[in-house]
Amino acid sequence: MSSRSVRSPLGLAARSLALLALAVALPGHAQYKVIGADGKVTYTDRMPNPGDGQARALNARNAPVAAEPELPLELRQVATRYPVTLYTTTGTCEPCQSGRTLLRQRGIPYVEKQVLGIEDSQALEKLSGGRDAPTLSIGSQIVRGMSADLWNSYLDAAGYPRESKLPSSYQYKAPSPIVERREASAASRPDAQPAPPLQSTVPEQAQTPGGIRF
């Protein structure tokens, strides 16, 4: 199925559903844990100032949420609430490259995870319900397959700027496996198995959400 077939029904409908989900189904503002110079710990829903002490953002379950400290405030806030992860495969994958290009041109800070073996492939299927390349996650929302219109609709709804706000010194990290390797090289193990092939896809219209989750 070509990406052209998903353009016309998406736009306003997908964006409206995503905004509705953001309004009624999501937790409130991010919480911050601040450790002052005197060691006193406080919690606040306001973005701490640099002089307030050591601070970290907490999600709804009080688990730390990683955010790049050098990002400008507008981008740092949305990246903390809705971190973006791109799941790809190695080798030739034109949809994967298209996904990278879209995210980088828009200035989205993202982490790339790659399928390097059977464990990664299984982990991706457990996470997303399929083995599609690429797969994008925005917060807890999973989008399988490459569609610029659909990806942009979800990024808009999450609050990411349309134009890049990344500082000129920002550098994207190299891709890493989905499953953390304990060994120096999983491929060197005698029992290592090749990963099953992934499907390079665009999202089906039926996958366009009635229940949007971020």
C-alpha positions in Angstrom: 0.0 0.0 0.0 1.5 3.4 -1.0 1.7 6.4 1.4 -0.5 8.3 -1.0 -3.5 6.2 0.0 -3.3 7.4 3.6 -3.0 11.1 3.1 -6.5 12.3 2.5 -8.3 10.8 5.5 -5.5 11.5 8.0 -4.8 15.2 8.4 -7.6 16.8 10.4 -9.1 13.6 11.7 -5.9 12.1 13.1 -4.9 15.4 14.5 -8.3 16.0 16.2 -8.3 12.5 17.7 -4.7 12.9 18.9 -5.5 16.3 20.5 -8.6 14.8 22.2 -6.5 12.1 23.6 -4.0 14.6 24.9 -6.8 16.6 26.5 -8.7 13.8 28.3 -6.6 10.7 28.5 -3.1 11.9 29.6 -1.6 12.7 32.9 -1.1 16.3 33.9 2.0 18.4 33.7 5.3 16.7 34.4 6.5 16.5 37.9 10.0 17.5 38.9 12.2 16.4 41.8 14.5 19.2 43.0 17.5 18.6 45.3 18.6 22.0 46.7 22.1 23.0 47.7 21.2 22.2 51.3 20.1 18.7 50.4 16.4 19.5 50.8 14.2 17.5 48.4 11.1 19.2 46.9 8.6 18.2 44.2 7.0 20.7 41.9 5.0 20.8 38.6 6.8 23.9 37.4 10.0 23.8 35.4 12.8 24.5 37.9 15.2 27.3 37.3 18.9 26.5 36.9 19.8 28.0 40.3 17.2 25.9 42.1 19.4 22.9 42.5 19.8 19.5 40.9 16.5 18.6 39.1 15.1 15.7 37.2 11.7 15.2 35.5 9.4 12.4 36.7 6.6 10.8 34.7 3.1 9.9 36.0 4.6 6.8 37.8 7.5 8.8 39.3 10.0 7.1 37.1 12.8 9.2 35.7 12.3 10.5 32.2 15.4 11.2 30.2 15.7 14.6 28.4 18.6 16.3 26.7 19.7 19.1 29.1 21.0 21.3 26.3 17.6 21.5 24.5 15.8 24.8 24.6 12.9 24.9 27.1 10.0 24.5 24.6 11.6 21.4 23.1 12.9 20.0 26.4 9.4 20.0 28.0 7.7 18.1 25.1 10.7 15.7 24.8 10.4 14.9 28.5 6.7 14.1 28.3 6.7 12.4 24.9 10.2 11.0 24.1 10.6 9.8 20.5 12.2 6.4 19.5 12.7 5.2 16.0 13.0 1.5 15.4 14.8 0.4 12.3 16.6 -2.4 10.7 20.2 -2.6 9.3 21.0 -2.8 5.7 19.1 -1.1 2.9 15.8 0.2 4.1 14.5 3.3 2.2 11.5 3.9 4.5 13.9 3.8 7.5 16.0 6.5 5.9 12.9 8.5 5.0 11.9 8.4 8.7 15.3 9.6 9.9 15.3 12.4 7.4 11.8 13.6 8.5 12.7 13.6 12.1 16.0 15.4 11.6 14.7 18.0 9.2 12.0 18.8 11.8 14.5 18.9 14.6 13.0 16.0 16.7 15.4 14.7 19.3 15.0 10.9 19.0 16.8 7.7 19.9 17.3 5.1 17.3 17.0 1.4 18.1 17.9 -1.2 15.5 17.1 -4.9 15.0 20.5 -6.7 15.1 19.4 -10.2 16.0 16.5 -12.5 16.9 16.2 -11.0 20.4 15.7 -7.5 18.9 13.1 -8.7 16.5 11.1 -10.4 19.2 11.4 -7.4 21.4 10.0 -5.2 18.6 7.1 -7.5 18.0 6.3 -7.5 21.7 6.5 -3.7 21.8 4.5 -2.9 18.7 2.6 -6.0 17.7 4.5 -6.4 14.5 7.9 -6.4 12.8 7.6 -3.4 10.6 10.5 -1.1 9.6 10.4 1.6 10.5 8.3 1.8 13.7 8.0 5.1 15.6 7.0 5.6 19.2 6.0 9.0 20.6 5.5 8.6 24.3 3.5 5.4 24.4 1.9 5.9 21.0 3.2 3.3 18.4 3.1 4.0 14.7 4.1 1.1 12.4 5.3 1.9 9.0 6.4 5.1 7.3 3.9 7.9 6.5 5.1 11.5 6.7 1.5 12.8 7.1 0.7 10.4 9.9 4.0 11.0 11.7 3.7 14.7 11.5 0.1 14.6 12.8 1.2 12.7 15.9 4.2 15.0 16.4 2.0 18.0 16.1 -0.5 16.6 18.6 2.3 15.9 21.1 3.5 19.5 20.8 6.7 19.2 18.9 7.6 22.4 16.9 7.1 22.3 13.2 10.5 23.9 12.6 13.8 22.7 14.2 14.6 24.3 17.5 17.7 22.1 18.0 20.9 24.0 18.8 23.6 23.9 16.1 25.9 21.8 18.4 23.3 19.1 18.9 24.5 15.6 17.8 22.3 12.6 17.4 23.5 9.4 19.1 24.5 6.4 17.1 21.8 3.6 16.8 21.9 0.9 19.4 20.3 -2.6 19.7 16.7 -2.8 21.1 17.9 -5.4 23.6 21.0 -4.5 25.6 23.9 -6.8 25.0 25.8 -8.2 27.9 28.5 -9.6 25.7 30.9 -7.5 23.7 29.4 -8.9 20.5 26.3 -11.0 20.3 27.1 -12.0 16.8 30.3 -13.7 17.9 28.3 -16.2 20.1 28.2 -19.8 18.6 24.4 -19.9 19.2 23.7 -16.5 17.6 20.7 -16.6 15.2 20.0 -14.2 12.4 17.0 -11.9 12.8 13.9 -12.7 10.7 13.4 -10.1 8.0 11.4 -7.1 8.9 8.7 -5.6 6.6 9.2 -2.2 5.2 5.7 -0.8 5.3 3.5 2.3 5.5 0.6 2.3 8.0 -2.7 0.8 6.9 -5.7 3.2 7.2 -7.3 0.7 9.6 -4.4 1.3 12.0 -5.2 5.0 12.1 -6.4 5.4 15.7 -9.8 5.5 17.2 -7.9 5.1 20.5 -4.8 7.3 20.3 -2.3 6.8 23.1 0.6 9.0 24.0 
